[in-house]
Every structure is written in C-alpha cells, then in structure tokens.
Amino acid sequence: MSGEDRFVLCMLAPALAILGLLVAYPVGLLVFDSFFKVDTITPHIREWVGLKNYIDALTSKRVAESALRTIQYSVFALFFEFTFGFCAALLFSALPGQSRWHRTVFTLPLMVPPIVAGLLWRFLLVGNIGILNYGLVQLGIIRDPDAIAWLSDEDIVIYSVSFADIWLTTSFVALVSYAGLTNIPRDLLEAARIDGANAFKRFWHVTLPLMRPVIAVIVIVRAVDAAKTFDLIWIQTQGGPNHASEVLSMNIYQRMVRFGDLGEASASGTLFLIVMMVLAAAAYWKIWRPAHA
Amino acid sequence: MRRARRFNINGILINAAALVLVLSYALPYVYLLTTSIKPAADVQQIPPSFLPAVVSLENFREVLQSSALPKAFASSLVVAVLTTVLSLAVAVPAAYVATQYRRRITTLFLLFALVTRMVPSVSLGVPLFQLLKSLGLLDTIPGLVLAHTSAAVPLALLLMSAFFEGVPKELEEAARMDGCTRFQAFRKIILPVMIGGIAVTGLFTFITSWNEFLYALLLTSEATKTAPIVIAEYNSVYGLAWGAMTAAAVLYSLPVIVVTLALQKQIVGGLTFGAVKG
C-alpha cells in the first residue's frame, strides 16, 4: 500500500466507522430482526418465524391504508410545493434588479423547525380558534368558520396536514430553482428571443430542458423527505382522527412503541426502506441521467 | 414609448406579485410571534385576532418558570453541539480525500452517504433503539448524540464535498513542495482556507440535531428529553395550552432563524450548492 493510499484510508476511516456502526449495522439488524418474533422489552429472546412478519405486514389493512396515505400526502405536498416554489423562483428571477430581500424573507419558513411548523399550522387550522377559517369567511369563500373541519374531518385530514409541509419547503424548491435559473446562459434566451420565440416558447424550449437536472434533484429530495415525514403530522394529529392521517412511518412507530412488536416493525421498516431505495434509484436513472448523456 | 410603458406595468405587476407571495409566506410565523405575546386567556378567544389587544409576557414567564423547558433546552443544546463536533470531525477529512483523491473506494463511499440520506428515519430508529439499549445508552446524551450523528454525517459529507470541489489540487501540491506531509498540508493549509464552508456545514448539522424529533421521541424519556419533545407534550400533559405552546415554539425557533438570517448569503450558497451537486 502506497503512502497515498494509507493517507486516504486514514482520513476515511473515522467516517467509515461511524457510518458502519450507526447506519450499516442498524440496517443489518433491522433486516435480521424482521425474520424473528421479538419484542422491545426483551429483545435478546427471539424466535425464528421466517417470512411471517412480512406476510402479516403485507396483508394488514392498516398497513396498506397507511401506505396509501403516505402516497396521497407525498404527491399532494410535492405537487403544491413544487408549483409554488418554481413559480416563486421564476417571479424572483423576473424581478427588475436584485430580488435579495424577497428571497431573504421567503427563506424564513426554511429555518422553522418542523415541530414548530406543525404546531403553528395546527393552531391556524384547529376548530373554533383556527384563524384560517375566519380569514376565509372575511374573503367570502366560506360562510361560517365551522364550515371546514380541517383536522377532524377524516376525508380531508391527510391533505390538511400537508399544508405545513408545503409552507415549510416551498422556499427550498424556490431557492434551488432560482440557483438553477440564474445558471442558464442569458445569450441562449436572447438568441431564442431574436429567433421570434415568445416568452412561453422560451420557457418551454430553453429554460425547462436546461432545468431538468435541477428539477430532478428537487423532486427526488423532496419526494423522499415527504414520504419519510413523521414529526409534522404527529404534532398536528398524532395520526388521528381514527387513524385517518396515519402515514407509514407513524404506523411503524406505533407498532414498535405501543405494541412493542419489534419483529413486525422491523419487517415494515425493511419494506419501507426497499421501496424508497427503488423509487430513488428509478427516479435517478429516469430523470437525472439522460440530461448528462 | 408604448414599449417602455408596458415594461413598467409588467414590472409593477411582478413586484406586486412577489410582494404578495413573500408576505403570505411570512404571515403564519408572524402570527405565531403576535400570539405568543398575548395574555394566555386571549390566545384562545373566539373569534381570534391577528394582533394582541394587550402585550404580555405571561406565556414566556410560564414556560421559563416550568422546570421542563429550560432543562430540555439545555439537553437540546448539548446534544446539538456534540453532534456537530463529532460529525465535522469525521466528515471533513473524509470529504477532503473523497474529492481530492478520487478512486473507487472514495466514489463508493460518497454514493453510500447519498443512499444513506434516503433511509427513512423510522427504519433506522427501530434498530437504533435496540443498539442503544444493548449499549446501555437509552435516554442518555451520548446515545442521542450517536443517533443524531447518523443523520448528520451524510449531510455533512455531501455539503463538505461540494465545498472541497472548489479547492484546486495545486494548493496541496504547493504545500508538499514546501516540505509538508499530506496530513500537515491538510491541517495547516487546506483547513484554514475552508473555514467558511466548515462553518456553514457545522450550522446545518447543528440545525439537523436541534430540529430532530423522531429519534428523540424513541430514544429518550425523562432524563434527556429535548426541546421539541417537551413542546409536543404541551399537547397532552398540560391540556391544550396554546399560549405556553406558542411561547415555547418562539423560544425554540427564533434563535436559529436569527442566526441563519444573519448568515443568509453563505448559507443559501451552501444549501443550493449542496442540493444541486448532491
């Protein structure tokens, strides 16, 4: 081994050790546990059950429902935060002069801890004292402040809890998009303009294709984060009413903490992990790579 | 003439739209601030009002005099500082060789860090609970620091790699010509140049730990509860004490907001850089 190799290894070793102990080993343990009947009180006593935990998880109605809700929540949140954030970035880049202070203020939600964002939105939406409904009454959109029960109506609660997510992360989308937009060469847009392309055509044929890798990154990062969400929803509803806002990560948490079933929680956790990896990899190959080729 | 006029109207429209957008996003947090300085009884009045009729620090006094919150802030701070120190100590050298000494192992290593970011916290939280339990570290500061480090190290690696990409290889070569060993070149020449990037990365790892909720919920109980856990408990333990909750939320979130706004320029650079490159 050359001196250079030894240097590389020495510098890498502490990080490898930490990631090995705190990520790779736990993931191994997760997969291992998923084949056993084992609980949180006495985790050293385990009984091999093969694929039973997986079969239980895959045939459980509550797991299936929480998985569906995770998709509903993620798609809804991602759609709106992407739309709002991308429009904000276009708006900022169209502002005459620098949009510095606009962007500064707009960054604010990005700094807010998720637990505070969830709390705040619960306070805005909660029955009786939620100010949002009073605002909607003033605007003439609804007739009385009890008209929409955002957090207690089982049919809409999974979408209501995503408002906090949308508020919190629109600025992330906006800032990353803005950085991408400022990297587009001005003369390309100018050339298109001289060729007679109107604003919409310039956007569609020049801006959007060049933004593809940036958009891919935003969508992957945000979709993964939205699917993992726990704290934002927990603080607003704790998964209620009647499990109507229980997403997958909350379902796994409940099975571990409330029911102490380490084996089943591990099986669901493993499945969740695999699905996320596959999705991220697919998104990476499909959206990101072609732009590099 | 007509053209100039149209441009002006467009400019005004765009400005107005940007203003409305920015204000509507700032408004909820402003409402949190105005609510926290209302007297506790006014917080739950029907109909709610945006501005306080009387300014009162009653809510702040209440949460600061309770024993739980100040203690939780201390725990949060200690955990976040230790997490930041540990994460930087392992991630900065690793990111340096991963970007400056490219070979198969470093590429694989960065890929592993990226993949780690996709792991759902709950999937990692379940076995971490077991790991810490077997080490006797449940509900201890070191235990929570380890859990937070598992989330902070991948982030620090990706951010620091983005910063190190901008460092020319010649810098180290010049130092080596002058008789430095590789390690000396890293410590005496490279690190001082990177101090800005390290500071931004440190702030992000600090915030990651400061904001973290799920691991704290799973892995701590009475002894080391962090601030977000105590704030969340205002829900159940104390009934729905909205006044206290908003005051606690302000105390918890405002310092981070002030610091990050003050360092806005560097942070936004680091953040978008890390995201686009990562």
Interface residues (C-beta under 8 A of the other chain):
Chain A: G3 E4 F7 V8 L9 C10 M11 L12 P14 A15 L16 A17 I18 L19 L21 L22 V23 Y25 P26 V27 L29 L30 D33 T40 P43 A88 L91 F92 A94 L95 P96 S99 H102 R103 T104 V105 F106 T107 L108 P109 M111 V112 P113 P114 I115 V116 L119 L120 W121 F123 L124 N128 I129 G130 I131 Y134 P145 W167 T170 S171 F172 L175 V176 Y178 A179 G180 P213 V214 V217 I218 V221 V224 A227 K228 F230 D231 W234 I235 Q238 L248 S249 I252 Y253 M256 V257 L262 A265 S266 G269 T270 F272 L273 M276 M277 A280
Chain B: G11 I14 N15 A17 A18 L19 L21 V22 Y25 A26 P28 Y29 Y31 L32 T35 V43 Q44 Q45 I46 P47 P48 F50 L86 A89 V90 A91 P93 A94 Y96 V97 A98 Y101 R103 I105 T106 F109 F112 A113 V115 T116 R117 M118 V119 P120 S121 V122 S123 L124 G125 V126 P127 L128 F129 Q130 L131 K133 S134 L146 A147 T149 S150 V153 P154 L157 R182 F183 F186 I207 W210 N211 F213 L214 L217 L218 P228 I231 A232 N235 W242 M245 T246 A249 Y252 S253 V256 I257 T260 L261 Q264 V268 L271 T272 F273 A275 V276 G278
